[in-house]
Amino acid sequence: MLLLAVGVASARKGGASFPFDPKDAMLVSHPDNKMTHGASTVIRKNGDVFVGQIRDQKNNHEDPKNNTIEVAISKFNLRNLRSEKVSHTPVVRAGGQVGNFKQADGVPPYDTFLFDAGDKIRCLFFGYGDCWQLMVVDMDPKSCKFDNDVKQTTLTYTVDGAKTTVPITAAGFRKFYEDIGVTNFKAYERPIPDKKFTRIGEWYYSVIGNWCCRGSIPTVVRTKDAINFEVVFTCPEYVWGAAETSMAIHNDRCYIIARTARPSEKHKRGVYMGCYSLKSGECLRKPYKIGSVESRPDMLCYKGKVYAMYNTDPSYINEKGKKVYRSRVRIAELLQDGSVLRAWEISSPKSIQYYCMNEHKGKAYLTFGEDRFLRAKSYKGSIAFTKLNLE
């Protein structure tokens, strides 16, 4: 078994071990990747695990101008956690094509979000035709082949009794924000959904941020197909901008954690936690700063408890004297109001970031990124998978 070696130098508060040991994690991204980013994970009933990501096998740093970046999906099964049993399927790259969708030349696709559609794995990704747009392509979970029909996602919202549907693009979200009265923003890139969906009855919930200069707010949405989304409520209390967001739902309470996009006059950059009523959208606890801004946070509802994972220290000097970002990570169990009950913290000289917690048949799992190369411009070398002990 190929294991991912990461230095560890911290422990659970109270003396117990941290909920996972990175040294025991299995490498699930392609071993030739020089940069791997994101970790949207789906675990199916039969134990098949699919991990969506962007990757680059030419350049070792994340840069939207690198036309060698491509969207890819890794697949393995929980019954056989061996790196050599992981398959890797590219989806699309700059100038490439998947199904009937042609990605623009010189512009790489970005981000990926996976959805279990039963007989298909639905892959959402930001493609670029004439603008950034959240596209959807279905993949057969057995053959890993893609359907020809690639669809554009949509967002439907209601203002003063009138329904409006827009494409999920930077321009579509700009219109949505303007229609609901949010004007202090600059949407120069793309709206960004949560890495995973939360199922409540027949609906799947997610939360969408926006990589803006400022002013973007978390928008809670729901869908039945991960193609057509409708707004449930917005969270204007995040007045400083919410770029990357995650959510957990428990007992009609919607817990939202958000990484800010840019600093504003009144608020520092950071990760903020808030709590809302899922039915009414009422803010039950105003967002408060819970961590640093250096990586995308994540949330999970597991065995009736709510957990958040986020960075607490934006920098770390390793034993070689190099400054490493996203190095100190915390997993926190939350109280009903969203405050921290207890927390565990870990420090790594190889920078743990962009994580995704999942539950499957009563067990918790974690997909996370780290850097094997420790190069000056790269802290996103690979993706690993491991069991998560939250007991």
N, C-alpha and C positions, 0 to 999 in steps of 0.2 A: 504494500500500500504506500502510495506517495503522500507523505504528510507535509503540511505547511508549517514551517518552523518560524515562530514569532517569539521574541523576547517578552517575558512577562515579569512585572515587578510591582505587584500590588495585590490586594485581597479584599474580600467582602468585609464590610464594617462589622465588627463584632468577632472577627477572627476566623470565620469560616471561609471556605474557598470561593472564588468567583464562580458565577453560574456556568462558565465554559472556559476551557483552556485552549487558546489558539494553537498550541503545539500539537493538539490532537485532531485538528480540523483537516478535512480532506480538500485538496485542490480540485475545484470543479470548473474553472475557466481553462482555456486552451493553454498548454505549457509554453507555447511560442508567443503568447501575448506580451507585448511590452507595456501596454496600458489597458486596463479593464475597469469599467466604471458602471456603477449601478448594480442592483441585485434584486430585481423583482422576481419573486419566487412563488410558484404554484405547486402544491403537493396533491396529487390525485388519490382517489380511494384505493387504487391498486399499488400505491407507494411510488409511482413514477413522479420524479421531481423535475420541474422545468425552471431554469434560471435565465431570465432575460437580462441583457447587458449591452453596452457598447464596448467595442474593443479596437485595438490598433496593434498590428503586428510589425509596424515599421517605426513608429515614433513612441517614445516613452513618456510623453506628457500629454495631458488633455488640452486640446486646442481645437475649437470649432472650425478652424481653417484647415485642419489636417484632412485632406480628402482621402486618406487611407483608413479613417474611422469607419466602422460598419456596425450595424445592429446584428446581434447573434443570440442564439438560444442554446444553452447546454442542457443535456438530459441524462439522468441516471435514476437508479431505483434504490429505495431505502434498504432493500434486502441484500444489496450487494454494493456496499460503500467502498468502492475501489476506484481510484482515479483512472485506471486504464479502461474502466467500464463506462466512462463518461463520453457521450457523443456531443459533437459541436456542429451546429447548423447555422451558417450565415443567412441573414434575411435580406439585407440590401446595403449598398454602400454608395458613395458619391458617383453619379453617372450611371449607376446600376438600375436594375429593374426587378421588381417582385410582382408577379401577376400582371395586372394591367396598369400598375403604377410605375412611373419613371421618375427616379430621383434626379434632381438637377445636377448638371456637371459642376464639379468644383465645390459642391456643398455636401458635407456628410450628413446622414440622418442622425437623429439625436434622441437619447432616452428611450426606454422601452418599459411597458407595463403589461403584465400577463393576466389573462382571465380564463378560468376553466369554463368552457361553454358546453360541457358534456361530451359530445363526440368530436369536439375540436378544442385546440388550444388557441385562444384568440390573442394575437400579439398586437398591441397598440404601440405605435412609435411616431416620433415627430419626423415626418418627411418634408421635403421642400420641393415643390413644383415651381410656383411663382411666389410662395410665402411659406412660413412655417405652418404646418397643419397636422393635427393629430389623426393619423391614418390607422386603419384596422385591417389586418390580414389573418386569415384562419390557417392553422397548421394541423395536419393529421397527426395525432399523438403517437401513432405507431410508426408510420413511414417518415415522419417529419417533412413531408412535402406540403407546399403551400397551395392554397386555392388561387384561382386566377382573379377573382373578384375582390379588389381592394377598395374599401369604403372610407369615406370621410365621416368622422364623428361630428355630432351636433349637440348643441346645448339649448334647451327650451326654458324660458323663464316668463313670469307674469308680472306686469307692472300696471296698476290701476285697472285690473280686470282684463287687460289685453295680453295675449300670448305672443311671444316672439321666439323664433328659432334662428340661431346663428351657428356657423361652423366653429369648431373649437380651433381657433387660430388666434394670433395676436390681435388681428383686426376684429375678429368676432368678439373677443373678450373686451376690447376697447369699447365697442358698441354696448355690450352688456353693462360695463361699469358706468358709462355715460347715462344709460337709461335708468339705472337705479340711483343715480345722483352722486357717484364717486368720480371726482374730477381731478384730485391731486395725485395723479399717477402718470407714469410713462411706461407704456407696455412696448418695449423695444424688442422683446424676444418672444417668449411663448408661455402659455399657461402650463402648469405642471401638476398632474394628478398624483395622488398617493400611490405608493408602489404596489399596494394590494387592495382588494375589495372586502368589505364587511357585509355578510349576508344577514338580513333581517326579514324573515318571511320570504316573499317572492322578489324582494328588492335587494339590490347590491348597492351599498353606500360607499362613497369616496369623498375626498376633500381636495379641492384644486387651489393651488397658489399660483403666483405669476412672477416670472423672473423680471421684475421691474426695478426702476430706480427707487421708487417709494410709492406708497399709497395702495398697493394691491392688498386685497383682503381674502382670507380663506373663504371659499365657497363650498358648502356642503351640497353634494349632488347625489342622485340615485339613478339607477338604471336597471333594466332587465336583461340587456344584451351587450353591454359595454360598447355600444355604438351610439345610441341615442340617450342622452343624459338630460335630466331635468333638475332645476335648482330647488333645494329644500329650504335653505336659508343661508344668509351671509353673516360674516362675523366682523362688523365694522370696528369692534374694540381693538383689533390689531391695526392701529392707525399708522404704524411705521413701515408697513409692508411685510408681506408674507410670501417668501419665494418658494420654499419647499416645505410641504406639510404632510402630516400623517394623523390618523385618527383611530380611536377605539370607542366602541359603543357598549355600554353596560347599564342595565336598569333604566333605560330611556335617557341616560346621560351620554352626551357626546363629548369625548375628551379630544382636544385638538392641540397638537404641538406644531410649532411653526418656526422655521429658520428665516430670519429677516433677510430682505434683499439688500438694502443699503441703509446706512445710518441716517437718521433725520435729526432735526434740531433738538427734539425732546427725548429721544430714546437712543440708547446705544445698540450696536449690533449684538445679536444674541439669539438664543433659542427660548421661545416663550410658550407657556402652557396655559390653556384656558378650558373652561367647562361650560357646556350649553345643554339645554333641554332639546332632545331630538324632535319632540312633537311640536313645540312652540317656537324653538329657536332662541328662547330667552337665555341671556348670559347669566349663568349661575355663579361663575367666578371669573372676574376679569383676568386677562392674560398677565402672567408674571414671569420674570426672567428665571429660567431654570438651568441654563447652560450657555456655552459659548457658541459662536456661529459657524465654526469651521467645518461642519459636516451636516449632512441631511439626517434629521432625527427619525425615529420610528416608534410605533406603539403596537401593543398587543393586549387583547382580553383573553386571559387564560385561567381556566378553572375558577371563574367568578372573581378574578382579580385583574386589575389594570396595571400594565407595565409600560414604562417609557424608556427608550434608549437614546442617549444623546452625548455629545462631547462637553466636557467641563473645562478644559484648558486648551487654548488655541495653539500652544506650542510646547515643544519638549526638546531638550538638548540630549542627544544620545551619547553613547560612550566614545564615539569618534568626533565629538564636538560639532556635529551637524544639527541644524535646527529642523525638527520634524513636526509637521502640522497634524492635527486630529489625533493626537497621541493618547490622550487621557479620555476614557470612555466610562460612562456610568449607566447602569441599569437600575431603575427605581420602581418600587411598588408604590402606587398612589392610593391616597385616601379617597373617599367619595367626592370630596370637593376639588380634587385635582392636586392637592398638596402632597408632599413626599412623606410616606410612612417609614420606609427604610430604603437604603441604596447600597449598591456594590460598585466598586470602581477598579479599573484596571489601567495600567500604563504600558504602552508598547513602543519600543524604539522603531517599529516598522509601521506605525500609524494605522490603527483600525478605523474604518469609516464606511459609510454607505451600506448600512446593514438592513436586514429584513427578517423580522421574527415571524414564525408561522406555528400554528398548532395543527397536529394531525393525530387523530385517534388517541387523544389524551396525553400526547407528548409534545414538548416544545422543541423547535429547531431554529437555527440561526444561519443565515447566509450573510457573509460580510466580506468587505474588501480590505486589502492590506497591500503594502509595498515590499516587494522582494529586492528591489534594486537600489533604494536609497539614493537616487539621483536628484540633483538639485531641483529639477522642475517636475518630478513625478512622485506622487504618493499614492498611486492607484495601480499597482502592478498586477494584482490577481484577485480572484474571488474564491472563498472557501466556504465549506458547509460543515456544521457540527450540531450535536445535540445540545440543548440548553436546559440546564437544571435550575428551575425556578421554585423548587419545593422549599 
